[in-house]
Amino acid sequence: MSSSSDPLLQLIATMSKQEKRYFKLHAAFYTKEQGNNMLRLFEAIERLQPSSSAEFATATKSEPFAKHLSLLKNQLTEQILNSLLSYGSSKKASHVLQRHIMHADLLAERGLYAHADKVLARAEKKTVHLEEHLLQMEILYRQRAILFRHVTSEFEEDIQHLYTRGRKILAEILSTGTYREMMDIMQVIATRYASSPTKADKKKMDDIVAEVLRNKREGLSFTNELTHHHILGTYALLTNNTADALDHYRRIVYLWRQHPNRINERSGQYLRHLSNYLSCLVTEETPEEFTTITQEIRTRLSMADADPQIRFNLWNLELLFYMNSGDIDACAGTVAEVEFYLLSQANSIDAATYLTLCYTCSIYHFLQGDYTRSLEHINLLQSQTRVAIKQDIQSFSRVFSLIAHYERNNYDILDNSIRSARRYMKKSSAAGAIEKAVMSGIRALVAAVDTRERSSVFRVLHNSLLTILHSSDQEPLGITELLFWTESHLEKTTIRALFMRKMQGAAQSNPRLIFPMPPAVPVRHNH
């Protein structure tokens, strides 16, 4: 998205390729001169991608529209909004229903009450199916107006029936509002709890879950049933009850599939639920189910303009699943997609996601033993020097960089690289036990005179890393990959072969089981 403060530039930056194409067709319906100037202005903004109004004005001062730029920008903004409204209306059932209601208004104004009533009756059936409760109330309001304009002998019975329906709709609106309120509060608490768990937030979530369970009854609406399972699934994930979380998200997807029309109408919401479902499948030994859901997500991503974060989440989950199962070759296609995206769409990715994707690619190539490609991604990652986020990734990338240089026999630059890494970590206060152990180990490896001495250094480094792993409450970032690297040198095999053997043979992807504590206290080497 554009960083400009100019509203028009910001608006155009948010438009998809399909929306831009639709606007150009939409603009062709205006007068020739106005349409040409409108398109010239639009295409100039597309081509130049200016960062400010002043920059754009300077770059287009020789264009035909330059004299009336301010006026034309306002007109273009209005036409783009009209185009987007028309583009969205052609896809969303709620917009189609609103047009039907307006059609009924026109018919009623002309005294064609019977025809208007039929249009409203057809629209009402659709609103009931789609659970568009507010539109149902609008239709009731129109039907009431028609009853008063065209009073019949059944008026009293009809008006009573109308108000009975109204009370039922209002009750459903209140019920849906209650569920949405609980879901919104749960989402806010969940975000906070995921980064910093507290007893107070746990108690709040417990209370919400208790209320959800109290409200559970037969015949919940589709929307409320989704919300019910979404709240319970979120709670289960946060409390590490993956089996319950999987059950709730599986139920959500099954519920959607029973209503395919709703999937088409609310494809973005369905994709988010599929993504949550896939997150639960990562830790399950169900490769067929995992593959089925990933394929469905991919298909739906290619069919619509979806939230890019769903695509990023898909890539991360695929890589995590296949790496946990030791099938590193299955990651190749996903990594190729990520690398292509990083090259072609770099400007549209937020900094945090960019760093994460670069780091993920560097890990993949590292475990494949391709240290040159791993270093390429590390360099891209480290080029984001002004980004004060993902400090753990930025810090650990320095360690990976040293190892990649060592494996490529770049001994002439290693000394400077180690000093640079130390300066960075000292400045950012990022140096931890892992970073210190690896920097010390790399220095010792460079100084080693023969294979026997290098093996001794690898043994000391390996044991040091094992001690760090088993003394930590949570698995430190990157320590598993480092242990694979040191052990591959000790076993004199490739890191790829060792990784696949260990991960495929493990009962579960828990590094504490894959890498047991050494039998003796490790001997530390000096800097």
C-alpha positions as CSV (number, residue, x, y, z in Angstrom):
1,M,0.0,0.0,0.0
2,S,1.2,3.5,-0.8
3,S,2.8,5.4,2.1
4,S,1.5,8.7,0.6
5,S,-1.0,10.8,2.5
6,D,-2.8,11.7,-0.7
7,P,-6.3,9.9,-0.5
8,L,-6.4,9.2,-4.3
9,L,-2.9,7.6,-4.4
10,Q,-3.8,5.6,-1.3
11,L,-7.1,4.4,-2.9
12,I,-5.5,3.3,-6.2
13,A,-2.7,1.5,-4.2
14,T,-5.3,-0.7,-2.6
15,M,-6.9,-1.8,-5.9
16,S,-6.4,-5.3,-7.3
17,K,-5.6,-5.9,-11.0
18,Q,-9.2,-7.0,-11.6
19,E,-10.6,-3.9,-10.0
20,K,-8.3,-1.7,-12.0
21,R,-9.3,-3.4,-15.2
22,Y,-13.0,-3.0,-14.3
23,F,-12.5,0.7,-13.6
24,K,-11.0,1.2,-17.1
25,L,-14.0,-0.4,-18.7
26,H,-16.3,1.5,-16.3
27,A,-14.6,4.9,-17.3
28,A,-15.3,4.2,-21.0
29,F,-19.0,5.0,-20.5
30,Y,-18.3,8.7,-19.8
31,T,-17.9,11.5,-22.3
32,K,-14.9,11.1,-24.5
33,E,-12.9,14.1,-23.3
34,Q,-13.6,13.5,-19.6
35,G,-13.1,9.7,-20.0
36,N,-9.8,10.2,-21.8
37,N,-8.5,12.6,-19.1
38,M,-9.8,10.3,-16.4
39,L,-8.0,7.4,-17.8
40,R,-4.8,9.4,-18.5
41,L,-4.7,10.5,-14.9
42,F,-5.4,7.0,-13.6
43,E,-2.8,5.4,-15.9
44,A,-0.2,8.0,-15.0
45,I,-0.6,7.2,-11.3
46,E,-0.4,3.5,-12.1
47,R,2.8,4.0,-14.2
48,L,4.6,6.5,-11.9
49,Q,3.5,5.2,-8.5
50,P,4.3,8.6,-6.9
51,S,4.9,8.8,-3.2
52,S,3.3,12.2,-2.8
53,S,1.0,14.7,-4.4
54,A,3.9,17.1,-5.1
55,E,6.0,14.4,-6.7
56,F,3.1,13.5,-9.0
57,A,2.3,17.1,-9.9
58,T,5.9,17.7,-10.9
59,A,6.1,14.5,-13.0
60,T,2.9,15.3,-14.9
61,K,3.1,19.1,-15.4
62,S,3.3,18.6,-19.2
63,E,0.2,16.4,-19.3
64,P,-3.1,17.7,-20.8
65,F,-4.9,17.4,-17.4
66,A,-2.2,19.3,-15.5
67,K,-4.1,22.6,-15.5
68,H,-7.2,21.0,-13.8
69,L,-5.4,18.4,-11.7
70,S,-7.1,19.2,-8.4
71,L,-10.6,19.1,-9.9
72,L,-9.9,16.0,-12.0
73,K,-8.4,14.1,-9.0
74,N,-11.7,14.7,-7.0
75,Q,-13.7,13.5,-10.0
76,L,-11.4,10.4,-10.5
77,T,-11.8,9.5,-6.8
78,E,-15.6,9.6,-7.1
79,Q,-15.6,7.5,-10.3
80,I,-13.2,4.9,-8.7
81,L,-15.5,4.6,-5.7
82,N,-18.5,4.2,-8.0
83,S,-16.6,1.6,-10.0
84,L,-15.6,-0.3,-6.9
85,L,-19.2,-0.2,-5.7
86,S,-20.5,-1.6,-9.0
87,Y,-17.7,-4.2,-9.0
88,G,-18.6,-5.4,-5.5
89,S,-22.3,-5.2,-6.2
90,S,-22.1,-7.7,-9.0
91,K,-20.5,-10.3,-6.7
92,K,-22.2,-9.8,-3.3
93,A,-25.7,-11.2,-2.8
94,S,-26.4,-8.5,-0.2
95,H,-25.9,-5.8,-2.8
96,V,-28.2,-7.6,-5.2
97,L,-30.9,-7.8,-2.5
98,Q,-30.6,-4.1,-1.8
99,R,-31.3,-3.5,-5.5
100,H,-34.4,-5.7,-5.3
101,I,-35.6,-3.6,-2.4
102,M,-35.1,-0.4,-4.4
103,H,-36.9,-2.0,-7.3
104,A,-39.8,-2.7,-5.0
105,D,-39.7,1.0,-3.9
106,L,-40.0,2.2,-7.5
107,L,-42.9,-0.2,-8.1
108,A,-44.8,0.9,-5.0
109,E,-44.3,4.6,-5.8
110,R,-46.1,3.9,-9.1
111,G,-49.0,2.2,-7.4
112,L,-48.0,-1.3,-8.6
113,Y,-48.4,-2.8,-5.1
114,A,-48.9,-6.5,-6.1
115,H,-45.8,-6.5,-8.3
116,A,-43.8,-4.8,-5.5
117,D,-45.0,-7.3,-3.0
118,K,-43.9,-10.2,-5.2
119,V,-40.4,-8.6,-5.6
120,L,-40.2,-8.2,-1.8
121,A,-41.4,-11.8,-1.2
122,R,-38.6,-13.2,-3.5
123,A,-36.0,-11.0,-1.8
124,E,-37.2,-12.1,1.6
125,K,-36.6,-15.8,0.8
126,K,-33.0,-15.0,-0.1
127,T,-32.5,-12.9,3.0
128,V,-33.7,-15.7,5.2
129,H,-31.3,-18.2,3.4
130,L,-28.4,-15.8,3.8
131,E,-29.3,-14.7,7.3
132,E,-29.3,-11.0,6.3
133,H,-31.4,-10.0,9.3
134,L,-31.1,-6.2,8.8
135,L,-32.3,-6.6,5.2
136,Q,-35.2,-8.7,6.5
137,M,-36.2,-5.8,8.7
138,E,-36.0,-3.4,5.7
139,I,-38.2,-5.7,3.7
140,L,-40.7,-5.8,6.6
141,Y,-40.7,-2.0,6.7
142,R,-41.6,-1.9,2.9
143,Q,-44.3,-4.6,3.3
144,R,-45.8,-2.6,6.1
145,A,-45.9,0.5,4.0
146,I,-47.6,-1.4,1.2
147,L,-50.2,-2.8,3.6
148,F,-51.2,0.8,4.6
149,R,-51.2,2.0,1.0
150,H,-53.4,-0.8,-0.1
151,V,-55.7,-1.8,2.8
152,T,-57.6,-5.1,2.3
153,S,-60.0,-7.2,4.3
154,E,-57.0,-9.3,5.6
155,F,-55.2,-6.2,6.9
156,E,-55.4,-7.0,10.6
157,E,-54.2,-10.6,10.1
158,D,-51.4,-9.5,7.7
159,I,-50.1,-6.8,10.0
160,Q,-50.1,-9.1,13.0
161,H,-48.2,-11.7,11.1
162,L,-45.8,-9.0,10.0
163,Y,-45.0,-7.9,13.5
164,T,-44.7,-11.5,14.7
165,R,-42.0,-12.1,12.1
166,G,-40.4,-8.8,13.1
167,R,-40.1,-10.0,16.7
168,K,-38.5,-13.2,15.6
169,I,-36.0,-11.3,13.4
170,L,-35.1,-9.0,16.3
171,A,-34.6,-11.9,18.6
172,E,-32.2,-13.4,16.1
173,I,-30.4,-10.1,15.7
174,L,-29.9,-9.9,19.5
175,S,-28.7,-13.5,19.6
176,T,-26.2,-12.9,16.8
177,G,-25.1,-9.7,18.4
178,T,-24.4,-11.5,21.7
179,Y,-22.3,-14.2,19.9
180,R,-20.4,-11.5,17.9
181,E,-19.7,-9.6,21.1
182,M,-18.3,-12.7,22.8
183,M,-16.2,-13.5,19.7
184,D,-14.8,-10.0,19.4
185,I,-13.8,-9.9,23.1
186,M,-12.3,-13.4,22.8
187,Q,-10.2,-12.3,19.8
188,V,-8.7,-9.3,21.6
189,I,-7.9,-11.4,24.7
190,A,-6.5,-14.2,22.6
191,T,-4.1,-11.9,20.8
192,R,-2.9,-10.5,24.2
193,Y,-2.8,-13.9,25.8
194,A,-0.8,-15.5,23.0
195,S,2.1,-13.0,23.5
196,S,1.8,-12.6,27.3
197,P,-0.4,-15.2,29.2
198,T,-1.9,-14.0,32.5
199,K,-4.3,-15.6,34.9
200,A,-6.7,-12.7,34.6
201,D,-7.0,-13.2,30.8
202,K,-7.3,-16.9,31.2
203,K,-10.2,-16.3,33.7
204,K,-11.9,-14.0,31.1
205,M,-11.6,-16.6,28.4
206,D,-13.0,-19.3,30.8
207,D,-16.0,-17.0,31.5
208,I,-16.7,-16.5,27.7
209,V,-16.4,-20.2,27.0
210,A,-18.9,-21.0,29.9
211,E,-21.3,-18.5,28.5
212,V,-21.0,-19.9,25.0
213,L,-21.7,-23.4,26.3
214,R,-24.7,-22.1,28.2
215,N,-26.1,-20.5,25.1
216,K,-25.7,-23.7,23.0
217,R,-29.0,-25.0,21.8
218,E,-30.5,-26.9,18.9
219,G,-31.3,-24.9,15.8
220,L,-28.6,-22.2,16.0
221,S,-28.3,-20.1,12.9
222,F,-25.5,-20.8,10.5
223,T,-23.6,-17.7,11.6
224,N,-24.0,-18.4,15.3
225,E,-23.0,-22.0,14.9
226,L,-19.8,-20.9,13.2
227,T,-19.1,-18.4,15.9
228,H,-19.8,-21.0,18.6
229,H,-17.1,-23.4,17.3
230,H,-14.7,-20.5,16.4
231,I,-14.7,-19.3,20.0
232,L,-14.2,-22.8,21.4
233,G,-11.6,-23.6,18.8
234,T,-9.6,-20.4,19.6
235,Y,-9.7,-21.3,23.3
236,A,-8.6,-24.8,22.7
237,L,-5.6,-23.6,20.6
238,L,-4.5,-21.2,23.3
239,T,-4.8,-23.8,26.1
240,N,-2.8,-26.3,24.0
241,N,-5.7,-28.6,23.5
242,T,-5.0,-29.3,19.8
243,A,-7.4,-32.3,19.6
244,D,-10.4,-30.1,20.6
245,A,-9.3,-27.3,18.4
246,L,-9.0,-29.6,15.4
247,D,-12.5,-31.0,16.2
248,H,-14.1,-27.5,16.3
249,Y,-12.4,-26.3,13.1
250,R,-13.2,-29.5,11.3
251,R,-16.9,-29.0,12.3
252,I,-16.7,-25.4,11.0
253,V,-15.4,-26.5,7.6
254,Y,-18.0,-29.3,7.4
255,L,-20.7,-26.8,8.2
256,W,-19.5,-24.5,5.4
257,R,-19.5,-27.4,3.0
258,Q,-23.2,-28.1,3.8
259,H,-23.9,-24.5,2.5
260,P,-21.8,-24.1,-0.8
261,N,-23.8,-20.9,-1.7
262,R,-22.5,-19.3,1.4
263,I,-19.0,-20.2,0.6
264,N,-19.3,-18.3,-2.7
265,E,-20.8,-15.3,-0.9
266,R,-18.3,-15.2,2.0
267,S,-15.2,-16.8,0.4
268,G,-12.8,-14.7,2.4
269,Q,-14.3,-15.9,5.7
270,Y,-14.3,-19.5,4.5
271,L,-10.6,-19.2,3.6
272,R,-9.7,-17.9,7.0
273,H,-11.5,-20.9,8.6
274,L,-9.7,-23.3,6.2
275,S,-6.4,-21.6,7.3
276,N,-7.3,-22.2,11.0
277,Y,-8.2,-25.8,10.2
278,L,-4.8,-26.3,8.5
279,S,-3.0,-24.8,11.5
280,C,-4.5,-27.6,13.6
281,L,-3.5,-30.3,11.1
282,V,0.2,-29.4,11.3
283,T,0.8,-31.5,14.4
284,E,-1.4,-34.4,13.2
285,E,-0.2,-37.4,11.3
286,T,-2.8,-37.0,8.6
287,P,-0.9,-36.2,5.4
288,E,-3.9,-36.9,3.2
289,E,-6.1,-34.5,5.1
290,F,-3.4,-31.9,5.2
291,T,-2.8,-32.2,1.5
292,T,-6.6,-32.0,0.7
293,I,-7.0,-28.7,2.7
294,T,-3.8,-27.1,1.2
295,Q,-5.1,-27.9,-2.3
296,E,-8.5,-26.4,-1.5
297,I,-6.9,-23.2,-0.1
298,R,-4.6,-22.9,-3.2
299,T,-7.6,-23.3,-5.5
300,R,-9.6,-20.7,-3.7
301,L,-6.7,-18.3,-3.5
302,S,-6.3,-18.4,-7.3
303,M,-10.1,-17.8,-7.8
304,A,-10.4,-14.6,-5.8
305,D,-8.6,-11.6,-4.4
306,A,-7.9,-12.9,-0.9
307,D,-6.0,-11.6,2.1
308,P,-2.3,-12.1,1.2
309,Q,-1.7,-13.1,4.8
310,I,-3.7,-16.3,4.1
311,R,-1.2,-17.2,1.4
312,F,1.8,-16.4,3.7
313,N,0.2,-18.6,6.4
314,L,-0.3,-21.4,3.9
315,W,3.4,-21.3,3.0
316,N,4.6,-21.3,6.6
317,L,2.2,-24.2,7.5
318,E,3.3,-26.3,4.5
319,L,7.0,-25.9,5.3
320,L,6.4,-26.6,9.0
321,F,4.4,-29.7,8.2
322,Y,6.8,-31.2,5.7
323,M,9.9,-30.3,7.7
324,N,8.4,-31.9,10.8
325,S,7.8,-35.1,8.9
326,G,11.3,-35.1,7.5
327,D,10.1,-34.8,3.9
328,I,12.3,-31.8,3.0
329,D,11.9,-32.5,-0.8
330,A,8.2,-31.8,-0.5
331,C,9.1,-28.2,0.5
332,A,10.8,-27.5,-2.8
333,G,7.7,-26.3,-4.6
334,T,6.5,-24.0,-1.8
335,V,10.0,-22.5,-1.4
336,A,10.1,-21.8,-5.2
337,E,6.7,-20.0,-4.8
338,V,8.0,-18.0,-1.9
339,E,11.2,-17.0,-3.7
340,F,9.3,-15.9,-6.8
341,Y,7.0,-13.8,-4.6
342,L,9.9,-12.2,-2.8
343,L,11.4,-11.2,-6.1
344,S,8.2,-10.1,-7.9
345,Q,6.1,-8.7,-5.0
346,A,8.7,-7.4,-2.5
347,N,7.1,-3.9,-2.4
348,S,3.7,-5.3,-1.4
349,I,4.9,-7.4,1.5
350,D,5.0,-5.9,5.0
351,A,8.5,-5.9,6.7
352,A,7.7,-8.5,9.3
353,T,6.4,-11.0,6.7
354,Y,9.3,-10.3,4.4
355,L,11.8,-11.1,7.1
356,T,10.0,-14.3,8.1
357,L,9.8,-15.5,4.5
358,C,13.5,-14.8,3.9
359,Y,14.4,-16.6,7.1
360,T,12.3,-19.6,6.2
361,C,13.9,-19.9,2.8
362,S,17.4,-19.6,4.4
363,I,16.5,-22.5,6.8
364,Y,15.3,-24.7,3.9
365,H,18.5,-24.2,1.9
366,F,20.6,-24.6,5.0
367,L,19.0,-28.1,5.7
368,Q,19.5,-29.0,2.1
369,G,23.2,-28.3,2.5
370,D,23.0,-25.5,-0.1
371,Y,24.8,-22.8,2.0
372,T,25.3,-20.5,-1.0
373,R,21.5,-20.1,-1.5
374,S,21.0,-19.9,2.3
375,L,23.5,-17.0,2.4
376,E,21.6,-15.2,-0.4
377,H,18.4,-15.1,1.7
378,I,20.4,-14.2,4.8
379,N,21.8,-11.2,3.0
380,L,18.4,-10.1,1.8
381,L,17.2,-10.4,5.4
382,Q,20.1,-8.4,6.8
383,S,19.6,-5.7,4.2
384,Q,16.5,-4.6,6.1
385,T,18.7,-2.6,8.5
386,R,16.1,0.0,9.5
387,V,13.4,-2.5,10.5
388,A,13.1,-2.6,14.3
389,I,11.1,-5.8,14.3
390,K,11.7,-9.6,14.4
391,Q,14.9,-8.9,16.3
392,D,15.3,-12.6,17.1
393,I,15.4,-13.5,13.4
394,Q,17.7,-10.6,12.6
395,S,20.0,-11.6,15.4
396,F,20.1,-15.3,14.6
397,S,20.7,-14.6,10.9
398,R,24.1,-13.4,11.9
399,V,24.9,-16.8,13.2
400,F,23.6,-18.5,10.1
401,S,25.7,-16.1,8.0
402,L,28.9,-17.1,9.8
403,I,28.1,-20.8,9.3
404,A,27.4,-20.3,5.6
405,H,30.7,-18.4,5.1
406,Y,32.5,-21.2,7.0
407,E,30.9,-23.9,4.8
408,R,31.9,-22.0,1.7
409,N,35.5,-21.7,2.9
410,N,35.2,-17.9,3.0
411,Y,37.9,-17.8,5.8
412,D,39.2,-14.5,4.6
413,I,36.0,-12.6,5.5
414,L,35.0,-14.7,8.5
415,D,37.1,-12.7,11.0
416,N,35.5,-9.4,9.9
417,S,32.0,-11.1,9.9
418,I,32.4,-12.3,13.5
419,R,33.5,-8.8,14.6
420,S,30.5,-7.3,12.7
421,A,28.1,-9.8,14.3
422,R,29.5,-9.0,17.7
423,R,29.1,-5.2,17.2
424,Y,25.5,-5.7,16.0
425,M,24.6,-7.9,18.9
426,K,26.3,-5.6,21.4
427,K,24.4,-2.6,19.9
428,S,21.1,-4.4,20.0
429,S,21.7,-6.3,23.2
430,A,20.8,-9.4,21.2
431,A,23.8,-11.7,22.0
432,G,22.6,-14.8,23.8
433,A,24.1,-18.1,24.8
434,I,23.6,-19.6,21.3
435,E,25.1,-16.7,19.5
436,K,28.1,-16.6,21.8
437,A,28.7,-20.4,21.5
438,V,28.5,-20.4,17.7
439,M,30.8,-17.4,17.3
440,S,33.3,-19.0,19.6
441,G,33.0,-22.3,17.8
442,I,33.5,-20.7,14.3
443,R,36.7,-19.0,15.6
444,A,38.0,-22.3,16.9
445,L,37.1,-24.1,13.6
446,V,39.0,-21.6,11.5
447,A,42.0,-21.9,13.8
448,A,41.9,-25.7,13.8
449,V,44.9,-27.3,12.1
450,D,43.5,-30.8,11.2
451,T,40.4,-32.9,11.0
452,R,40.8,-34.3,14.6
453,E,40.9,-30.8,16.1
454,R,37.9,-29.7,14.1
455,S,36.0,-32.8,15.3
456,S,36.8,-31.8,18.8
457,V,35.5,-28.3,18.3
458,F,32.3,-29.7,16.8
459,R,31.8,-32.0,19.8
460,V,32.2,-29.2,22.3
461,L,29.9,-26.9,20.3
462,H,27.3,-29.7,19.9
463,N,27.3,-30.4,23.7
464,S,27.1,-26.7,24.5
465,L,24.0,-26.4,22.2
466,L,22.4,-29.5,23.8
467,T,22.9,-28.0,27.3
468,I,21.2,-24.7,26.1
469,L,18.3,-26.7,24.6
470,H,17.6,-28.8,27.6
471,S,18.0,-25.9,30.1
472,S,15.5,-23.6,28.2
473,D,11.8,-23.5,29.0
474,Q,11.1,-22.9,25.3
475,E,13.0,-24.1,22.2
476,P,15.4,-21.3,21.3
477,L,15.1,-20.1,17.7
478,G,17.3,-22.0,15.2
479,I,18.8,-24.4,17.7
480,T,17.5,-27.5,16.0
481,E,19.1,-26.5,12.7
482,L,22.4,-25.9,14.5
483,L,22.3,-29.3,16.2
484,F,21.7,-31.0,12.8
485,W,24.6,-29.1,11.4
486,T,27.1,-30.0,14.2
487,E,25.9,-33.6,14.4
488,S,26.2,-34.0,10.6
489,H,29.9,-33.1,10.9
490,L,30.4,-35.4,13.8
491,E,28.8,-38.3,11.9
492,K,30.6,-37.2,8.7
493,T,27.3,-37.2,6.7
494,T,25.3,-34.5,4.9
495,I,23.0,-32.3,7.0
496,R,20.2,-33.2,4.5
497,A,20.6,-37.0,5.1
498,L,20.8,-36.6,8.9
499,F,17.8,-34.3,9.0
500,M,15.6,-36.7,7.0
501,R,16.7,-39.7,9.0
502,K,16.2,-38.1,12.4
503,M,12.9,-36.4,11.6
504,Q,11.3,-39.4,9.8
505,G,12.4,-41.7,12.7
506,A,11.2,-39.5,15.5
507,A,7.9,-40.4,17.2
508,Q,7.2,-36.6,17.2
509,S,9.1,-33.5,16.1
510,N,10.3,-32.6,19.6
511,P,14.0,-31.6,19.5
512,R,14.4,-32.6,23.1
513,L,13.7,-36.2,22.1
514,I,15.7,-36.0,18.8
515,F,18.7,-34.6,20.6
516,P,19.0,-36.2,24.1
517,M,21.3,-34.7,26.7
518,P,25.0,-35.7,26.4
519,P,26.2,-38.3,29.0
520,A,28.8,-36.0,30.4
521,V,29.1,-32.3,31.1
522,P,30.5,-30.7,28.0
523,V,34.0,-29.2,27.9
524,R,33.9,-25.6,26.9
525,H,36.6,-24.2,24.6
526,N,38.0,-20.7,25.0
527,H,37.5,-17.8,22.6
